[in-house]
């Protein structure tokens, strides 16, 4: 090899190294930006009427109403839990849940609903643990106890967004998660 070929080879290796470093930095920046754009529980940047991801429904799992859901999961993949408030708003929320459930069922996914009565002994404790301050609210739960809360202005669109968001957090093939 001539001296000129050795220099070209060294330059090529150097350029390749710089490109690899630039690629690694780009990858790290993109993945960090994607991770930071995921909604966090109780995030003060999330408006009160937007779905808020709760990584798990920890803290409510030991409550009686949660343990009673196990029988519903035998035939369903997801459960909408309605926390009623004002009668008029709760009626609108119930209708939004029904239409969202119809669309979800059309995709072959089992889904059911449950209303937690405001007179239930654990109603207030549940609201506190899930940081729900305004009613009505709807909690969409997977069998893994991962959930998404939709608050205040509950619409079919927001419920379907919550469903899609929750589906993304489930890992297919994981025990008790995702159909």
C-alpha positions as CSV (number, residue, x, y, z in Angstrom):
1,X,0.0,0.0,0.0
2,X,1.2,3.4,-0.8
3,X,1.3,6.3,1.7
4,X,-1.6,7.9,-0.1
5,X,-3.8,4.8,0.2
6,X,-3.1,4.6,3.9
7,X,-4.1,8.2,4.4
8,X,-7.4,7.7,2.5
9,X,-8.1,4.6,4.5
10,X,-7.5,6.5,7.8
11,X,-9.7,9.3,6.6
12,X,-12.5,6.9,5.7
13,X,-12.3,5.2,9.1
14,X,-12.4,8.6,10.9
15,X,-15.4,9.7,8.9
16,X,-17.2,6.4,9.6
17,X,-16.4,6.9,13.3
18,X,-17.8,10.4,13.3
19,X,-21.0,9.2,11.5
20,X,-21.5,6.4,14.1
21,X,-21.2,8.9,16.9
22,X,-23.6,11.3,15.3
23,X,-26.0,8.5,14.7
24,X,-25.8,7.4,18.4
25,X,-26.4,10.9,19.6
26,X,-29.4,11.4,17.3
27,X,-30.9,8.1,18.5
28,X,-30.5,9.1,22.1
29,X,-32.1,12.5,21.5
30,X,-35.0,11.1,19.6
31,X,-35.8,8.4,22.1
32,X,-35.6,10.9,25.0
33,X,-37.9,13.3,23.2
34,X,-40.4,10.5,22.5
35,X,-40.2,9.3,26.2
36,X,-40.8,12.8,27.5
37,X,-43.8,13.3,25.3
38,X,-45.7,10.5,27.0
39,X,-48.2,11.8,29.5
40,X,-47.3,11.2,33.1
41,X,-49.7,10.7,36.0
42,X,-50.9,13.8,37.7
43,X,-48.8,15.9,35.3
44,X,-49.5,19.5,35.8
45,X,-48.9,20.1,32.1
46,X,-51.9,17.9,31.1
47,X,-55.2,19.8,31.0
48,X,-57.9,18.5,33.4
49,X,-60.1,17.2,30.5
50,X,-57.4,15.2,28.7
51,X,-56.7,11.5,29.3
52,X,-54.0,11.0,31.9
53,X,-52.1,7.8,31.9
54,X,-51.8,6.1,35.3
55,X,-49.0,3.6,35.0
56,X,-50.9,1.2,37.2
57,X,-53.9,1.5,39.5
58,X,-51.6,0.9,42.4
59,X,-53.1,1.9,45.7
60,X,-56.6,0.9,44.5
61,X,-55.9,-2.7,43.7
62,X,-56.6,-3.9,47.3
63,X,-60.0,-2.1,47.4
64,X,-63.0,-4.4,47.3
65,X,-64.5,-3.0,44.1
66,X,-61.2,-3.7,42.2
67,X,-61.1,-7.3,43.4
68,X,-64.7,-7.8,42.2
69,X,-63.5,-6.9,38.6
70,X,-61.7,-10.2,38.3
71,X,-64.9,-12.0,37.2
72,X,-65.5,-9.4,34.5
73,X,-62.0,-10.0,33.1
74,X,-62.9,-13.7,32.4
75,X,-64.8,-12.6,29.4
76,X,-63.5,-9.0,28.8
77,X,-60.1,-7.5,28.0
78,X,-60.9,-4.0,29.3
79,X,-63.3,-2.4,31.9
80,X,-64.7,1.1,31.9
81,X,-65.3,2.2,35.5
82,X,-67.6,5.3,35.6
83,X,-67.4,7.6,38.6
84,X,-70.7,9.6,38.5
85,X,-71.1,13.2,39.2
86,X,-73.7,15.7,38.1
87,X,-76.7,13.8,36.7
88,X,-76.7,15.6,33.3
89,X,-72.9,15.2,32.8
90,X,-73.0,11.6,34.0
91,X,-75.7,10.8,31.5
92,X,-73.5,12.2,28.7
93,X,-70.5,10.2,30.0
94,X,-72.6,7.0,30.1
95,X,-73.6,7.6,26.5
96,X,-70.0,8.2,25.4
97,X,-68.9,5.0,27.2
98,X,-71.6,3.0,25.4
99,X,-70.7,4.3,22.0
100,X,-67.0,3.8,22.6
101,X,-67.7,0.3,23.8
102,X,-69.6,-0.5,20.6
103,X,-66.7,0.6,18.5
104,X,-64.2,-1.3,20.6
105,X,-66.3,-4.5,20.4
106,X,-66.4,-4.1,16.6
107,X,-62.7,-4.7,16.6
108,X,-63.2,-8.0,18.4
109,X,-62.0,-6.7,21.8
110,X,-64.1,-7.6,24.9
111,X,-65.0,-4.6,27.0
112,X,-67.5,-4.1,29.8
113,X,-68.5,-1.2,32.1
114,X,-69.1,-0.7,35.8
115,X,-70.4,2.3,37.7
116,X,-68.9,2.9,41.1
117,X,-71.7,4.5,43.1
118,X,-70.9,7.7,45.0
119,X,-72.4,6.0,48.0
120,X,-69.9,3.1,47.9
121,X,-67.7,3.0,50.9
122,X,-64.5,3.2,48.9
123,X,-65.7,5.8,46.4
124,X,-63.9,8.8,48.0
125,X,-60.7,6.7,48.7
126,X,-60.6,5.7,45.0
127,X,-60.9,9.3,43.9
128,X,-58.1,10.4,46.1
129,X,-55.8,7.6,45.1
130,X,-56.4,8.2,41.4
131,X,-56.2,12.0,41.9
132,X,-59.6,12.6,40.4
133,X,-60.9,15.9,41.6
134,X,-63.8,16.6,39.2
135,X,-66.7,14.3,38.3
136,X,-67.8,12.6,36.3
137,X,-64.7,10.6,35.4
138,X,-64.0,7.3,33.7
139,X,-61.2,4.9,34.4
140,X,-60.4,2.4,31.6
141,X,-58.6,-0.6,33.1
142,X,-56.7,-3.5,31.6
143,X,-56.4,-6.8,33.5
144,X,-52.8,-5.8,34.5
145,X,-54.3,-2.9,36.5
146,X,-52.8,-0.4,34.1
147,X,-55.3,2.3,33.4
148,X,-56.2,5.7,31.8
149,X,-58.4,8.2,33.5
150,X,-60.6,10.5,31.4
151,X,-62.0,13.5,33.4
152,X,-64.6,16.2,33.1
153,X,-65.7,16.6,29.4
154,X,-66.0,12.8,28.6
155,X,-66.5,12.1,24.9
156,X,-66.4,9.0,22.8
157,X,-63.3,10.4,21.1
158,X,-61.4,10.8,24.4
159,X,-62.5,7.4,25.5
160,X,-61.2,5.8,22.3
161,X,-58.0,7.7,22.6
162,X,-57.6,6.4,26.2
163,X,-58.3,2.9,24.8
164,X,-55.6,3.3,22.2
165,X,-53.2,4.7,24.7
166,X,-53.8,1.8,27.1
167,X,-53.4,-0.7,24.3
168,X,-49.9,0.8,23.5
169,X,-48.8,0.3,27.1
170,X,-49.7,-3.4,27.1
171,X,-47.2,-5.8,25.7
172,X,-48.8,-8.6,23.6
173,X,-48.0,-12.0,25.1
174,X,-47.5,-10.7,28.6
175,X,-49.4,-12.6,31.2
176,X,-52.9,-11.1,31.7
177,X,-52.3,-8.2,29.2
178,X,-53.6,-7.5,25.8
179,X,-55.8,-10.0,24.0
